[in-house]
Amino acid sequence: MGTWIYNQLFTNWKKFEVSYIAALLLLQFVVYAIEPDSPIGMISGVAGVISLVLAMKGRRICFFFGIIQCLAMTYIAWISHAYGSFAMDIVYVISQPIGWFMWGKDQATKSFEKNTRYKIFAGAFVAWIIGWFVLGNLEGQLPYLDSMNLVVSLIAQLLYILKYQENWSLWIVVNIANLIFWSVLTYQTITGTNDVGTLGANMSQVALQAALLFNSIYANKVWASGEADNEGGAGK
C-alpha cells in the first residue's frame, strides 16, 4: 500500500507539471493570505487543485482529495446560494467512491466517435437551457451560469468516472462559466451589492476555477495523447 501511494503521488512527473502544480497551490495560499475569512475556501482550493492535477495524470488517488474538495465546496455553495453548485457538489461527493471503483477496473482512457461526441455536446447544451430555466424559477444566483454546474457538470463527471477523454472538453466550458460566476459574486461582495456568502470564500473559488481551467486544458491534451494511461500505477 505504501509503495502504491508513493507511486501515485510522486512518480513520473514532468518538470513543467511540478512547476505548474506548485504555482496553482501557491495561488490558493496567496488568496487566503489576502482575505483569510474562509479556511474552508482555502481547503477547497488546495484539495481541488491536487485532485484534478492527479486526475490529469490518471492517478486513482485523485478521488481521495476529490471528496475533501467536494465536501468543502458543498458548504461554500450553500452559504453563497449557488443552488446548482450545491446540488452538483452533493453528486460529486457521492461520485468519488464510484470513481475510485471504476478507475480500479479500467485503467485505459477512452474516446467517443465523432458523431457520438457531437450528440453528447448538443445534449449538454439543451440540458443547460433547461437547468437555466429551473434555477431561474428558484431565484438562485446567476442561474444562466449556475446551470453549468447543475447539468453540464453532471455529464462531464459521468464521462470523467468512465474515463472518456471528452470529459475535459466539457470541464473547460464549466470552468469558464464558474470563473465568471465566482468573479461576479466577488465583485458584488466588494461593491456591497451582494451580502450573500463571504469575500474570502468567493475569492478562493475564483482562484480555484482559474487553476482548474488551466488544468482542464492541459489534461485534455494529456488524455488525448494517451499519456495518462497507467501512470504511477493508476488503478492498481
Secondary structure as UniProt FT lines:
FT   HELIX           2..10
FT   HELIX           15..34
FT   TURN            36..37
FT   HELIX           39..56
FT   TURN            57..58
FT   TURN            60..61
FT   HELIX           62..79
FT   TURN            80..81
FT   HELIX           83..105
FT   HELIX           114..137
FT   TURN            138..139
FT   HELIX           143..147
FT   HELIX           148..152
FT   HELIX           153..161
FT   TURN            162..163
FT   TURN            165..166
FT   HELIX           167..191
FT   HELIX           199..225
FT   TURN            226..230
FT   HELIX           231..233
FT   TURN            234..235
//
